Amino acid sequence: MPETIEIQLKKGVLGLCVLALLKRGDSYAYEIASRLSDAIDMGEGTIYPLMRRMQSDGLVETYLVESSAGPSRKYYRLSDAGREALAVQTADWKTFTDAVDAVLNEAPLTPVPETTLTTGDVK
């Protein structure tokens, strides 16, 4: 059965949302998942593979913080590459959503520049 558009959209912007949350401050995966779940109804299990991929892509860095109530927590913070990716992806998202809004609202269409929204930009 095909995925709904809502599921496809969530998958497409999840990485961008994580970068935006981390711009506000360092966080651990469970906290990121909780904040995203409140905003976009995302399952907790989705975040861990995404965080590993973002770390391997160099978009986030990690460090451990000791916890008095259990094991150390792995915190994530934006790397320089992550800040750059956030800026590019935010601009791409704005361009894309403006184009979709124009189609939905029957406004005159402006072509999306070819330099934006390349496959794989939003992880």
N, CA, C and O atoms as a GROMACS GRO file, in nm:
protein
  492
    1MET      N    1   0.085  -0.118   0.000
    1MET     CA    2   0.000   0.000   0.000
    1MET      C    3   0.089   0.124   0.000
    1MET      O    4   0.184   0.132   0.079
    2PRO      N    5   0.062   0.221  -0.086
    2PRO     CA    6   0.145   0.342  -0.093
    2PRO      C    7   0.136   0.424   0.036
    2PRO      O    8   0.034   0.426   0.105
    3GLU      N    9   0.248   0.491   0.067
    3GLU     CA   10   0.251   0.578   0.184
    3GLU      C   11   0.165   0.702   0.158
    3GLU      O   12   0.152   0.747   0.044
    4THR      N   13   0.108   0.754   0.264
    4THR     CA   14   0.030   0.877   0.250
    4THR      C   15   0.126   0.994   0.227
    4THR      O   16   0.245   0.985   0.256
    5ILE      N   17   0.072   1.102   0.174
    5ILE     CA   18   0.155   1.220   0.151
    5ILE      C   19   0.209   1.273   0.284
    5ILE      O   20   0.320   1.327   0.289
    6GLU      N   21   0.130   1.260   0.391
    6GLU     CA   22   0.175   1.307   0.522
    6GLU      C   23   0.302   1.234   0.566
    6GLU      O   24   0.396   1.296   0.614
    7ILE      N   25   0.305   1.102   0.550
    7ILE     CA   26   0.423   1.023   0.587
    7ILE      C   27   0.542   1.062   0.501
    7ILE      O   28   0.653   1.079   0.551
    8GLN      N   29   0.520   1.077   0.371
    8GLN     CA   30   0.628   1.115   0.281
    8GLN      C   31   0.684   1.252   0.316
    8GLN      O   32   0.806   1.272   0.316
    9LEU      N   33   0.597   1.347   0.347
    9LEU     CA   34   0.644   1.481   0.384
    9LEU      C   35   0.723   1.479   0.513
    9LEU      O   36   0.827   1.544   0.524
   10LYS      N   37   0.676   1.403   0.612
   10LYS     CA   38   0.749   1.394   0.739
   10LYS      C   39   0.888   1.338   0.717
   10LYS      O   40   0.986   1.391   0.770
   11LYS      N   41   0.898   1.230   0.638
   11LYS     CA   42   1.028   1.171   0.611
   11LYS      C   43   1.119   1.271   0.540
   11LYS      O   44   1.240   1.276   0.566
   12GLY      N   45   1.061   1.350   0.452
   12GLY     CA   46   1.140   1.444   0.374
   12GLY      C   47   1.195   1.561   0.454
   12GLY      O   48   1.298   1.618   0.416
   13VAL      N   49   1.129   1.598   0.562
   13VAL     CA   50   1.172   1.716   0.637
   13VAL      C   51   1.227   1.685   0.776
   13VAL      O   52   1.264   1.776   0.849
   14LEU      N   53   1.232   1.560   0.811
   14LEU     CA   54   1.276   1.523   0.946
   14LEU      C   55   1.418   1.571   0.974
   14LEU      O   56   1.444   1.626   1.081
   15GLY      N   57   1.510   1.550   0.881
   15GLY     CA   58   1.648   1.595   0.901
   15GLY      C   59   1.656   1.745   0.918
   15GLY      O   60   1.729   1.795   1.004
   16LEU      N   61   1.580   1.818   0.838
   16LEU     CA   62   1.576   1.964   0.849
   16LEU      C   63   1.524   2.006   0.987
   16LEU      O   64   1.578   2.098   1.048
   17CYS      N   65   1.421   1.938   1.035
   17CYS     CA   66   1.366   1.970   1.166
   17CYS      C   67   1.467   1.943   1.278
   17CYS      O   68   1.478   2.021   1.372
   18VAL      N   69   1.541   1.833   1.267
   18VAL     CA   70   1.643   1.802   1.368
   18VAL      C   71   1.751   1.910   1.368
   18VAL      O   72   1.792   1.956   1.474
   19LEU      N   73   1.797   1.950   1.250
   19LEU     CA   74   1.898   2.056   1.243
   19LEU      C   75   1.845   2.184   1.307
   19LEU      O   76   1.917   2.252   1.380
   20ALA      N   77   1.719   2.217   1.280
   20ALA     CA   78   1.660   2.339   1.337
   20ALA      C   79   1.651   2.330   1.490
   20ALA      O   80   1.678   2.428   1.559
   21LEU      N   81   1.614   2.214   1.542
   21LEU     CA   82   1.609   2.198   1.688
   21LEU      C   83   1.748   2.211   1.749
   21LEU      O   84   1.764   2.274   1.853
   22LEU      N   85   1.847   2.151   1.685
   22LEU     CA   86   1.983   2.157   1.739
   22LEU      C   87   2.043   2.297   1.729
   22LEU      O   88   2.136   2.330   1.803
   23LYS      N   89   1.993   2.378   1.639
   23LYS     CA   90   2.038   2.517   1.632
   23LYS      C   91   2.002   2.590   1.761
   23LYS      O   92   2.072   2.682   1.803
   24ARG      N   93   1.892   2.550   1.824
   24ARG     CA   94   1.847   2.612   1.950
   24ARG      C   95   1.930   2.568   2.069
   24ARG      O   96   1.935   2.636   2.171
   25GLY      N   97   1.997   2.453   2.054
   25GLY     CA   98   2.080   2.404   2.164
   25GLY      C   99   2.105   2.255   2.154
   25GLY      O  100   2.030   2.182   2.089
   26ASP      N  101   2.212   2.211   2.218
   26ASP     CA  102   2.248   2.069   2.218
   26ASP      C  103   2.137   1.988   2.282
   26ASP      O  104   2.063   2.037   2.368
   27SER      N  105   2.126   1.862   2.240
   27SER     CA  106   2.019   1.777   2.292
   27SER      C  107   2.055   1.631   2.273
   27SER      O  108   2.142   1.598   2.193
   28TYR      N  109   1.988   1.544   2.346
   28TYR     CA  110   2.007   1.400   2.328
   28TYR      C  111   1.890   1.345   2.245
   28TYR      O  112   1.786   1.409   2.235
   29ALA      N  113   1.909   1.228   2.187
   29ALA     CA  114   1.815   1.175   2.087
   29ALA      C  115   1.672   1.163   2.140
   29ALA      O  116   1.577   1.200   2.070
   30TYR      N  117   1.656   1.112   2.261
   30TYR     CA  118   1.520   1.095   2.314
   30TYR      C  119   1.449   1.230   2.328
   30TYR      O  120   1.330   1.240   2.300
   31GLU      N  121   1.522   1.332   2.371
   31GLU     CA  122   1.463   1.466   2.384
   31GLU      C  123   1.424   1.521   2.246
   31GLU      O  124   1.318   1.580   2.231
   32ILE      N  125   1.510   1.500   2.147
   32ILE     CA  126   1.479   1.544   2.010
   32ILE      C  127   1.353   1.473   1.962
   32ILE      O  128   1.263   1.535   1.906
   33ALA      N  129   1.348   1.341   1.983
   33ALA     CA  130   1.232   1.263   1.940
   33ALA      C  131   1.104   1.312   2.008
   33ALA      O  132   1.000   1.323   1.943
   34SER      N  133   1.112   1.342   2.136
   34SER     CA  134   0.994   1.391   2.210
   34SER      C  135   0.946   1.524   2.155
   34SER      O  136   0.826   1.545   2.136
   35ARG      N  137   1.040   1.614   2.129
   35ARG     CA  138   1.002   1.746   2.077
   35ARG      C  139   0.942   1.734   1.938
   35ARG      O  140   0.844   1.802   1.906
   36LEU      N  141   1.000   1.647   1.855
   36LEU     CA  142   0.946   1.628   1.720
   36LEU      C  143   0.811   1.558   1.724
   36LEU      O  144   0.722   1.589   1.646
   37SER      N  145   0.797   1.464   1.815
   37SER     CA  146   0.671   1.392   1.828
   37SER      C  147   0.558   1.487   1.864
   37SER      O  148   0.447   1.474   1.812
   38ASP      N  149   0.586   1.583   1.950
   38ASP     CA  150   0.486   1.683   1.986
   38ASP      C  151   0.446   1.768   1.866
   38ASP      O  152   0.330   1.803   1.849
   39ALA      N  153   0.544   1.800   1.782
   39ALA     CA  154   0.520   1.891   1.670
   39ALA      C  155   0.464   1.820   1.546
   39ALA      O  156   0.371   1.870   1.483
   40ILE      N  157   0.521   1.703   1.512
   40ILE     CA  158   0.482   1.640   1.385
   40ILE      C  159   0.444   1.493   1.400
   40ILE      O  160   0.444   1.420   1.301
   41ASP      N  161   0.411   1.449   1.520
   41ASP     CA  162   0.362   1.313   1.541
   41ASP      C  163   0.455   1.209   1.478
   41ASP      O  164   0.415   1.132   1.392
   42MET      N  165   0.580   1.210   1.524
   42MET     CA  166   0.681   1.120   1.472
   42MET      C  167   0.711   1.013   1.576
   42MET      O  168   0.717   1.042   1.695
   43GLY      N  169   0.729   0.889   1.531
   43GLY     CA  170   0.761   0.780   1.622
   43GLY      C  171   0.903   0.792   1.676
   43GLY      O  172   0.993   0.836   1.606
   44GLU      N  173   0.921   0.752   1.802
   44GLU     CA  174   1.052   0.763   1.868
   44GLU      C  175   1.160   0.681   1.798
   44GLU      O  176   1.275   0.725   1.790
   45GLY      N  177   1.125   0.564   1.746
   45GLY     CA  178   1.224   0.477   1.682
   45GLY      C  179   1.284   0.533   1.555
   45GLY      O  180   1.386   0.483   1.508
   46THR      N  181   1.223   0.634   1.498
   46THR     CA  182   1.271   0.695   1.374
   46THR      C  183   1.397   0.776   1.396
   46THR      O  184   1.479   0.789   1.304
   47ILE      N  185   1.415   0.831   1.514
   47ILE     CA  186   1.521   0.929   1.536
   47ILE      C  187   1.660   0.867   1.541
   47ILE      O  188   1.756   0.928   1.493
   48TYR      N  189   1.674   0.749   1.597
   48TYR     CA  190   1.808   0.693   1.619
   48TYR      C  191   1.883   0.664   1.489
   48TYR      O  192   2.000   0.702   1.478
   49PRO      N  193   1.822   0.600   1.389
   49PRO     CA  194   1.894   0.583   1.262
   49PRO      C  195   1.926   0.717   1.195
   49PRO      O  196   2.033   0.733   1.135
   50LEU      N  197   1.834   0.812   1.207
   50LEU     CA  198   1.858   0.945   1.149
   50LEU      C  199   1.977   1.012   1.216
   50LEU      O  200   2.061   1.071   1.147
   51MET      N  201   1.986   1.006   1.348
   51MET     CA  202   2.097   1.069   1.419
   51MET      C  203   2.230   1.003   1.382
   51MET      O  204   2.331   1.072   1.366
   52ARG      N  205   2.231   0.871   1.367
   52ARG     CA  206   2.355   0.802   1.324
   52ARG      C  207   2.396   0.848   1.185
   52ARG      O  208   2.514   0.874   1.160
   53ARG      N  209   2.298   0.859   1.094
   53ARG     CA  210   2.328   0.903   0.957
   53ARG      C  211   2.378   1.047   0.956
   53ARG      O  212   2.472   1.080   0.884
   54MET      N  213   2.316   1.133   1.035
   54MET     CA  214   2.358   1.273   1.039
   54MET      C  215   2.499   1.285   1.098
   54MET      O  216   2.577   1.370   1.055
   55GLN      N  217   2.531   1.200   1.194
   55GLN     CA  218   2.666   1.200   1.251
   55GLN      C  219   2.767   1.153   1.147
   55GLN      O  220   2.873   1.213   1.131
   56SER      N  221   2.734   1.046   1.077
   56SER     CA  222   2.828   0.995   0.976
   56SER      C  223   2.843   1.092   0.859
   56SER      O  224   2.947   1.094   0.793
   57ASP      N  225   2.740   1.171   0.832
   57ASP     CA  226   2.747   1.274   0.726
   57ASP      C  227   2.818   1.400   0.773
   57ASP      O  228   2.841   1.492   0.694
   58GLY      N  229   2.854   1.406   0.901
   58GLY     CA  230   2.926   1.521   0.954
   58GLY      C  231   2.839   1.641   0.987
   58GLY      O  232   2.890   1.751   1.006
   59LEU      N  233   2.708   1.621   0.994
   59LEU     CA  234   2.617   1.732   1.022
   59LEU      C  235   2.603   1.760   1.172
   59LEU      O  236   2.571   1.872   1.213
   60VAL      N  237   2.628   1.657   1.252
   60VAL     CA  238   2.622   1.671   1.398
   60VAL      C  239   2.746   1.609   1.460
   60VAL      O  240   2.809   1.520   1.402
   61GLU      N  241   2.778   1.657   1.579
   61GLU     CA  242   2.887   1.601   1.659
   61GLU      C  243   2.825   1.552   1.789
   61GLU      O  244   2.718   1.597   1.828
   62THR      N  245   2.894   1.460   1.855
   62THR     CA  246   2.840   1.405   1.980
   62THR      C  247   2.939   1.421   2.094
   62THR      O  248   3.060   1.435   2.073
   63TYR      N  249   2.885   1.419   2.215
   63TYR     CA  250   2.967   1.414   2.336
   63TYR      C  251   2.882   1.350   2.445
   63TYR      O  252   2.759   1.353   2.439
   64LEU      N  253   2.947   1.291   2.544
   64LEU     CA  254   2.877   1.224   2.653
   64LEU      C  255   2.869   1.313   2.776
   64LEU      O  256   2.962   1.388   2.806
   65VAL      N  257   2.756   1.305   2.845
   65VAL     CA  258   2.735   1.377   2.970
   65VAL      C  259   2.697   1.274   3.076
   65VAL      O  260   2.603   1.196   3.058
   66GLU      N  261   2.772   1.274   3.186
   66GLU     CA  262   2.744   1.182   3.296
   66GLU      C  263   2.606   1.210   3.353
   66GLU      O  264   2.560   1.324   3.358
   67SER      N  265   2.540   1.103   3.396
   67SER     CA  266   2.408   1.115   3.456
   67SER      C  267   2.411   1.050   3.594
   67SER      O  268   2.464   0.940   3.610
   68SER      N  269   2.354   1.116   3.692
   68SER     CA  270   2.350   1.059   3.827
   68SER      C  271   2.243   0.950   3.837
   68SER      O  272   2.244   0.870   3.930
   69ALA      N  273   2.152   0.947   3.742
   69ALA     CA  274   2.041   0.852   3.746
   69ALA      C  275   2.052   0.743   3.641
   69ALA      O  276   1.950   0.694   3.593
   70GLY      N  277   2.173   0.704   3.603
   70GLY     CA  278   2.187   0.599   3.504
   70GLY      C  279   2.308   0.621   3.415
   70GLY      O  280   2.400   0.694   3.452
   71PRO      N  281   2.306   0.558   3.298
   71PRO     CA  282   2.421   0.570   3.208
   71PRO      C  283   2.436   0.712   3.152
   71PRO      O  284   2.344   0.793   3.155
   72SER      N  285   2.555   0.739   3.101
   72SER     CA  286   2.581   0.869   3.038
   72SER      C  287   2.488   0.888   2.919
   72SER      O  288   2.445   0.792   2.855
   73ARG      N  289   2.456   1.014   2.891
   73ARG     CA  290   2.373   1.046   2.775
   73ARG      C  291   2.461   1.099   2.663
   73ARG      O  292   2.554   1.176   2.686
   74LYS      N  293   2.428   1.056   2.541
   74LYS     CA  294   2.498   1.107   2.424
   74LYS      C  295   2.422   1.230   2.375
   74LYS      O  296   2.306   1.222   2.334
   75TYR      N  297   2.490   1.343   2.380
   75TYR     CA  298   2.432   1.469   2.332
   75TYR      C  299   2.480   1.496   2.190
   75TYR      O  300   2.590   1.457   2.150
   76TYR      N  301   2.394   1.564   2.115
   76TYR     CA  302   2.424   1.602   1.977
   76TYR      C  303   2.428   1.754   1.969
   76TYR      O  304   2.352   1.824   2.036
   77ARG      N  305   2.520   1.803   1.887
   77ARG     CA  306   2.526   1.947   1.859
   77ARG      C  307   2.555   1.964   1.710
   77ARG      O  308   2.611   1.875   1.646
   78LEU      N  309   2.515   2.077   1.658
   78LEU     CA  310   2.541   2.107   1.516
   78LEU      C  311   2.689   2.124   1.492
   78LEU      O  312   2.759   2.188   1.571
   79SER      N  313   2.738   2.068   1.384
   79SER     CA  314   2.874   2.095   1.339
   79SER      C  315   2.867   2.217   1.247
   79SER      O  316   2.758   2.266   1.216
   80ASP      N  317   2.982   2.264   1.203
   80ASP     CA  318   2.982   2.374   1.106
   80ASP      C  319   2.909   2.332   0.979
   80ASP      O  320   2.834   2.409   0.921
   81ALA      N  321   2.933   2.207   0.936
   81ALA     CA  322   2.865   2.155   0.816
   81ALA      C  323   2.714   2.147   0.840
   81ALA      O  324   2.635   2.171   0.748
   82GLY      N  325   2.673   2.115   0.962
   82GLY     CA  326   2.531   2.111   0.996
   82GLY      C  327   2.466   2.248   0.990
   82GLY      O  328   2.353   2.262   0.943
   83ARG      N  329   2.538   2.349   1.038
   83ARG     CA  330   2.485   2.487   1.031
   83ARG      C  331   2.470   2.530   0.885
   83ARG      O  332   2.372   2.594   0.848
   84GLU      N  333   2.570   2.495   0.804
   84GLU     CA  334   2.563   2.527   0.661
   84GLU      C  335   2.446   2.455   0.595
   84GLU      O  336   2.370   2.515   0.519
   85ALA      N  337   2.432   2.325   0.625
   85ALA     CA  338   2.323   2.246   0.567
   85ALA      C  339   2.188   2.302   0.609
   85ALA      O  340   2.095   2.306   0.528
   86LEU      N  341   2.176   2.345   0.733
   86LEU     CA  342   2.051   2.403   0.781
   86LEU      C  343   2.016   2.528   0.701
   86LEU      O  344   1.900   2.545   0.661
   87ALA      N  345   2.112   2.614   0.677
   87ALA     CA  346   2.086   2.736   0.600
   87ALA      C  347   2.041   2.703   0.458
   87ALA      O  348   1.945   2.761   0.408
   88VAL      N  349   2.112   2.612   0.393
   88VAL     CA  350   2.078   2.574   0.255
   88VAL      C  351   1.942   2.507   0.249
   88VAL      O  352   1.858   2.542   0.166
   89GLN      N  353   1.919   2.411   0.338
   89GLN     CA  354   1.793   2.337   0.336
   89GLN      C  355   1.674   2.425   0.373
   89GLN      O  356   1.564   2.406   0.321
   90THR      N  357   1.695   2.520   0.463
   90THR     CA  358   1.587   2.613   0.499
   90THR      C  359   1.549   2.699   0.379
   90THR      O  360   1.430   2.719   0.352
   91ALA      N  361   1.648   2.748   0.307
   91ALA     CA  362   1.621   2.827   0.186
   91ALA      C  363   1.551   2.741   0.081
   91ALA      O  364   1.456   2.786   0.017
   92ASP      N  365   1.599   2.618   0.063
   92ASP     CA  366   1.536   2.527  -0.033
   92ASP      C  367   1.391   2.498   0.006
   92ASP      O  368   1.303   2.496  -0.080
   93TRP      N  369   1.368   2.475   0.135
   93TRP     CA  370   1.232   2.447   0.183
   93TRP      C  371   1.140   2.566   0.156
   93TRP      O  372   1.027   2.548   0.111
   94LYS      N  373   1.189   2.686   0.182
   94LYS     CA  374   1.109   2.807   0.158
   94LYS      C  375   1.074   2.820   0.010
   94LYS      O  376   0.960   2.848  -0.025
   95THR      N  377   1.172   2.799  -0.076
   95THR     CA  378   1.149   2.806  -0.221
   95THR      C  379   1.045   2.702  -0.263
   95THR      O  380   0.953   2.732  -0.339
   96PHE      N  381   1.062   2.581  -0.213
   96PHE     CA  382   0.971   2.472  -0.248
   96PHE      C  383   0.829   2.498  -0.198
   96PHE      O  384   0.733   2.482  -0.273
   97THR      N  385   0.816   2.537  -0.072
   97THR     CA  386   0.681   2.558  -0.017
   97THR      C  387   0.613   2.678  -0.082
   97THR      O  388   0.491   2.678  -0.099
   98ASP      N  389   0.690   2.780  -0.118
   98ASP     CA  390   0.631   2.894  -0.190
   98ASP      C  391   0.576   2.847  -0.325
   98ASP      O  392   0.468   2.890  -0.366
   99ALA      N  393   0.650   2.760  -0.394
   99ALA     CA  394   0.606   2.708  -0.524
   99ALA      C  395   0.480   2.622  -0.508
   99ALA      O  396   0.386   2.634  -0.588
  100VAL      N  397   0.478   2.537  -0.407
  100VAL     CA  398   0.360   2.453  -0.383
  100VAL      C  399   0.240   2.540  -0.346
  100VAL      O  400   0.130   2.518  -0.395
  101ASP      N  401   0.261   2.639  -0.260
  101ASP     CA  402   0.152   2.730  -0.223
  101ASP      C  403   0.097   2.801  -0.346
  101ASP      O  404  -0.024   2.820  -0.358
  102ALA      N  405   0.185   2.841  -0.437
  102ALA     CA  406   0.139   2.908  -0.559
  102ALA      C  407   0.051   2.816  -0.642
  102ALA      O  408  -0.051   2.858  -0.696
  103VAL      N  409   0.091   2.690  -0.653
  103VAL     CA  410   0.010   2.593  -0.728
  103VAL      C  411  -0.125   2.573  -0.660
  103VAL      O  412  -0.230   2.576  -0.725
  104LEU      N  413  -0.123   2.553  -0.529
  104LEU     CA  414  -0.247   2.528  -0.456
  104LEU      C  415  -0.340   2.648  -0.457
  104LEU      O  416  -0.462   2.632  -0.456
  105ASN      N  417  -0.284   2.767  -0.460
  105ASN     CA  418  -0.365   2.889  -0.457
  105ASN      C  419  -0.388   2.948  -0.595
  105ASN      O  420  -0.440   3.059  -0.608
  106GLU      N  421  -0.348   2.875  -0.696
  106GLU     CA  422  -0.367   2.916  -0.836
  106GLU      C  423  -0.302   3.050  -0.868
  106GLU      O  424  -0.353   3.125  -0.952
  107ALA      N  425  -0.192   3.079  -0.803
  107ALA     CA  426  -0.117   3.202  -0.832
  107ALA      C  427  -0.030   3.178  -0.955
  107ALA      O  428  -0.005   3.063  -0.992
  108PRO      N  429   0.018   3.286  -1.018
  108PRO     CA  430   0.111   3.268  -1.130
  108PRO      C  431   0.234   3.192  -1.081
  108PRO      O  432   0.285   3.217  -0.972
  109LEU      N  433   0.281   3.100  -1.163
  109LEU     CA  434   0.391   3.014  -1.122
  109LEU      C  435   0.526   3.072  -1.160
  109LEU      O  436   0.544   3.124  -1.270
  110THR      N  437   0.620   3.062  -1.069
  110THR     CA  438   0.759   3.099  -1.093
  110THR      C  439   0.839   2.970  -1.086
  110THR      O  440   0.829   2.898  -0.988
  111PRO      N  441   0.919   2.940  -1.189
  111PRO     CA  442   0.995   2.814  -1.185
  111PRO      C  443   1.090   2.810  -1.066
  111PRO      O  444   1.148   2.911  -1.027
  112VAL      N  445   1.105   2.690  -1.008
  112VAL     CA  446   1.201   2.669  -0.900
  112VAL      C  447   1.339   2.663  -0.962
  112VAL      O  448   1.360   2.587  -1.056
  113PRO      N  449   1.435   2.743  -0.912
  113PRO     CA  450   1.570   2.741  -0.969
  113PRO      C  451   1.629   2.601  -0.963
  113PRO      O  452   1.608   2.527  -0.867
  114GLU      N  453   1.705   2.564  -1.067
  114GLU     CA  454   1.764   2.430  -1.074
  114GLU      C  455   1.868   2.407  -0.966
  114GLU      O  456   1.898   2.292  -0.935
  115THR      N  457   1.924   2.512  -0.909
  115THR     CA  458   2.029   2.495  -0.809
  115THR      C  459   1.975   2.455  -0.673
  115THR      O  460   2.053   2.424  -0.583
  116THR      N  461   1.843   2.454  -0.656
  116THR     CA  462   1.786   2.416  -0.527
  116THR      C  463   1.714   2.284  -0.539
  116THR      O  464   1.682   2.238  -0.648
  117LEU      N  465   1.688   2.224  -0.423
  117LEU     CA  466   1.610   2.102  -0.413
  117LEU      C  467   1.667   1.987  -0.494
  117LEU      O  468   1.592   1.916  -0.561
  118THR      N  469   1.797   1.967  -0.488
  118THR     CA  470   1.855   1.851  -0.553
  118THR      C  471   1.828   1.729  -0.467
  118THR      O  472   1.817   1.739  -0.345
  119THR      N  473   1.818   1.615  -0.530
  119THR     CA  474   1.791   1.491  -0.459
  119THR      C  475   1.897   1.469  -0.352
  119THR      O  476   2.017   1.480  -0.378
  120GLY      N  477   1.851   1.437  -0.233
  120GLY     CA  478   1.943   1.408  -0.124
  120GLY      C  479   1.977   1.527  -0.037
  120GLY      O  480   2.045   1.510   0.064
  121ASP      N  481   1.931   1.647  -0.072
  121ASP     CA  482   1.962   1.763   0.011
  121ASP      C  483   1.900   1.751   0.149
  121ASP      O  484   1.964   1.779   0.250
  122VAL      N  485   1.775   1.710   0.153
  122VAL     CA  486   1.706   1.696   0.280
  122VAL      C  487   1.711   1.550   0.319
  122VAL      O  488   1.658   1.464   0.249
  123LYS      N  489   1.773   1.523   0.430
  123LYS     CA  490   1.791   1.384   0.473
  123LYS      C  491   1.696   1.352   0.583
  123LYS      O  492   1.695   1.239   0.633
   0.00000   0.00000   0.00000
